[in-house]
Amino acid sequence: MRGTPIWLHSALLISSVRESLLPSLMTVGVLILSRVKVTDIPGYDRLVKLGTERKGAILFDVGCCFGTDIRKMAADGWPADSILGTDIEPKFWELGHRLFCSTADTFPAVFLPGDIFDLTHLDPVSAEDRTLLHRGPTPMPPLRSLTSLSPLRGYVAAIHAGAFFHLFSEER
Ligand SMILES: C[S@@+](CC[C@H](N)C(=O)[O-])C[C@H]1O[C@@H](n2cnc3c(N)ncnc32)[C@H](O)[C@@H]1O
């Protein structure tokens, strides 16, 4: 590399190291994201009890990625068909099925892809509109029929958002 300007040399070096490290970094990423973390929550046992004891209790996981934590909660007793996950990247959910050797039939938790900040995905309720949070006489829509998260307002028993908030600025 004699004669190559130092800035170009550095740029090439960084780029080549990054290329060669990419598969390893991706493996590390998959390992981290496929590690169960929800059990680290101090109230985990109470959380699972809620799902096992309250009939039809809905669990909602924001930024669920491969669905690792959802799967753990289902394995511990929360009925899988009462669990809903959302993630901005739908490929993660597909990868989750491959990673855990499942299908939508063998693992019937519902996945609804979308950006949690997208108002067509979830229309938030302002403090003034709190009455909207109270369940009306209408029954909860079947999870499988949902095309957005908004109809779930007032029906969710527990929300899990693991390793999620640090991704965003405080304002967001
Ligand atoms: C660091 S991972 C955490 C995954 C998992 N909850 C865990 O604890 O291992 C963050 C996840 O949030 C998802 N995500 C990022 N921004 C999002 C958004 N605006 N709406 C929904 N999901 C989002 C990412 O695709 C990713 O799967």
The ligand as a Tripos MOL2 file, in Angstrom:
@<TRIPOS>MOLECULE
LIG
   27    29     1     0     0
SMALL
NO_CHARGES

@<TRIPOS>ATOM
      1 C1        -32.7050   -4.7810   20.5900 C.3       1 LIG1
      2 S1        -34.0280   -5.6610   19.7960 S.3       1 LIG1
      3 C2        -34.8140   -6.4210   21.2010 C.3       1 LIG1
      4 C3        -35.5550   -7.6560   20.8040 C.3       1 LIG1
      5 C4        -36.2270   -8.4130   21.9460 C.3       1 LIG1
      6 N1        -37.3050   -7.6520   22.5420 N.3       1 LIG1
      7 C5        -35.2110   -8.8180   22.9950 C.2       1 LIG1
      8 O1        -35.3490   -8.3730   24.1530 O.co2     1 LIG1
      9 O2        -34.2960   -9.5600   22.6630 O.co2     1 LIG1
     10 C6        -35.1560   -4.3470   19.3750 C.3       1 LIG1
     11 C7        -36.2830   -4.8050   18.4490 C.3       1 LIG1
     12 O3        -37.1560   -3.6890   18.2650 O.3       1 LIG1
     13 C8        -37.5420   -3.6400   16.8930 C.3       1 LIG1
     14 N2        -37.9130   -2.2520   16.5770 N.ar      1 LIG1
     15 C9        -37.0760   -1.2020   16.4140 C.ar      1 LIG1
     16 N3        -37.7680   -0.0850   16.1670 N.ar      1 LIG1
     17 C10       -39.0700   -0.4350   16.1780 C.ar      1 LIG1
     18 C11       -40.2760    0.2960   15.9780 C.ar      1 LIG1
     19 N4        -40.2530    1.6100   15.7190 N.pl3     1 LIG1
     20 N5        -41.4580   -0.3650   16.0430 N.ar      1 LIG1
     21 C12       -41.4630   -1.7060   16.3140 C.ar      1 LIG1
     22 N6        -40.3570   -2.4460   16.5060 N.ar      1 LIG1
     23 C13       -39.1740   -1.8210   16.4350 C.ar      1 LIG1
     24 C14       -36.3250   -4.1390   16.1540 C.3       1 LIG1
     25 O4        -36.6530   -4.5960   14.8430 O.3       1 LIG1
     26 C15       -35.8250   -5.2410   17.0790 C.3       1 LIG1
     27 O5        -36.3780   -6.4950   16.7710 O.3       1 LIG1
@<TRIPOS>BOND
     1     1     2 1
     2     2     3 1
     3     2    10 1
     4     3     4 1
     5     4     5 1
     6     5     6 1
     7     5     7 1
     8     7     8 2
     9     7     9 1
    10    10    11 1
    11    11    12 1
    12    11    26 1
    13    12    13 1
    14    13    14 1
    15    13    24 1
    16    14    15 ar
    17    14    23 ar
    18    15    16 ar
    19    16    17 ar
    20    17    18 ar
    21    17    23 ar
    22    18    19 1
    23    18    20 ar
    24    20    21 ar
    25    21    22 ar
    26    22    23 ar
    27    24    25 1
    28    24    26 1
    29    26    27 1
@<TRIPOS>SUBSTRUCTURE
     1 LIG1         1 GROUP 0 **** ****
